[in-house]
């Protein structure tokens, strides 16, 4: 079995037009369900199935199956990341930001989330307030550095 080559520019454009047409038919319920599946469908669902199955099988078998699933998910991510780096095919919403307005993040949203995370770290005794400075600085540096190396 071989992974197919990326679509040609003409095919990619046609596929983008299909995505644009589909976007016009989205419903609120469909968006909610698809967003949940997009967030959790890569691995969380499969971990849940395994968790439920492990209650019905011997512990040693359950542990072995958990290790197998973990290895399979790690391999899938590695291969997916390598293909994405090799093929350099942006997601449709990158080509047409109107397809996913929810993916557009503002500086205000970032600052709000950063404050929420900082408060949670102190609230749950993960850090004292003075211990957050280095982590905040590191997060800001990575946040500035990552788009710079990706050319965004």
Secondary structure, DSSP 4 states (H G I P E B T S, - for coil): --PPPPPPHHHHHHHHHHHHHHHTT--HHHHHHHHHHHHHTTTHHHHHHHHHHHTTS-HHHHHHHHHHHHHHHHHHHHHHHHHHHHH----HHHH-GGGGGGG---HHHHHHHHHHHHHHHHHTTS--GGGHHHHHHHHHHHHHHHHHHHT-
